[in-house]
Amino acid sequence: MINVYNEYGEVLARVNYSSNLDYWDGSNYTCGTTGRHKGITRLKDKRFVLIYGTQWQGERSSAEIVSDEEALQEVLKSGNNNLLQKYFPDYEGDSMEEGTEED
């Protein structure tokens, strides 16, 4: 379990560790940085929590509450369509079409 802290250092919740935002880079599952992992979950009150995992000795995994927009951006960056459907089922993506801007 990982503590979720607010800006005052108070524990707001505890969440299970997750690295569900990691992707396969051809050799390892990663969030883009060696030895680091990232996950997302949702609290009962529907707030999103980002989980930052580490494999580095002397460091601790951590978690923070983020906005819906930050959560969406992290899910989109991960390319995990299952998480996109789970947390943002109504997301339709950018409706702008390339090459349609008028001068």
C-alpha positions in Angstrom: 0.0 0.0 0.0 1.1 3.5 -0.8 0.1 6.6 1.1 -1.5 9.5 -0.8 -0.6 12.8 0.7 -2.1 16.3 0.4 -0.1 19.5 0.2 0.2 19.7 4.0 1.8 16.2 4.3 -1.4 14.6 5.7 -2.3 11.1 4.5 -5.6 11.3 2.6 -5.8 7.7 1.5 -3.9 4.5 0.9 -3.8 2.8 -2.5 -2.5 -0.4 -3.9 0.7 -0.1 -6.0 0.1 -0.1 -9.7 2.2 0.3 -12.8 -0.7 0.2 -15.3 0.5 3.3 -17.1 3.8 1.6 -18.1 4.4 0.6 -21.7 6.7 -1.9 -23.3 9.8 -0.2 -24.8 11.1 -3.3 -26.5 13.1 -4.5 -23.5 11.2 -3.5 -20.3 8.0 -2.1 -19.0 8.6 1.6 -18.2 7.1 5.0 -17.9 10.0 6.4 -19.9 12.6 6.6 -17.2 14.9 3.7 -16.1 13.8 2.2 -12.8 10.7 4.2 -12.6 7.1 3.2 -13.1 3.7 4.9 -13.2 0.2 3.8 -12.4 -3.3 5.3 -12.0 -6.2 4.5 -9.8 -9.4 6.2 -8.6 -10.5 6.8 -5.0 -14.1 6.0 -3.9 -14.9 9.7 -4.2 -13.9 9.5 -7.9 -10.6 11.6 -7.6 -7.7 10.2 -9.6 -4.4 9.2 -8.1 -1.1 8.9 -9.9 1.2 6.4 -8.5 5.0 6.8 -9.0 6.9 3.6 -8.5 10.7 3.3 -8.1 13.1 0.5 -8.1 16.0 2.7 -6.9 17.4 1.8 -3.5 16.8 4.6 -0.9 13.7 5.9 -2.8 10.1 5.3 -2.0 7.1 5.0 -4.2 4.6 7.8 -3.8 1.2 8.9 -4.9 -0.7 12.1 -5.5 -4.2 13.2 -6.3 -4.4 14.8 -9.8 -7.1 16.6 -11.8 -9.3 14.7 -14.3 -7.4 16.5 -17.1 -4.0 15.4 -15.8 -5.2 11.8 -15.4 -6.5 11.8 -19.0 -3.2 13.1 -20.3 -1.3 10.4 -18.5 -3.6 7.7 -19.8 -3.3 9.1 -23.4 0.5 9.2 -23.1 0.6 5.6 -22.0 -1.4 4.4 -25.0 -3.4 2.1 -22.8 -6.7 1.9 -24.5 -8.2 -0.3 -21.8 -7.6 2.4 -19.2 -9.0 5.0 -21.5 -12.2 3.1 -21.9 -12.3 2.3 -18.1 -11.8 5.9 -16.9 -12.9 8.0 -19.8 -15.5 6.1 -21.8 -16.9 9.2 -23.4 -13.5 10.5 -24.7 -13.6 11.0 -28.5 -10.3 12.6 -29.0 -9.4 15.7 -30.9 -12.1 16.5 -33.4 -9.8 18.8 -35.4 -8.8 17.5 -38.8 -5.4 18.1 -40.3 -5.2 20.4 -43.3 -8.6 22.1 -42.8 -7.3 25.4 -41.3 -8.3 28.3 -43.5 -5.9 31.2 -44.1 
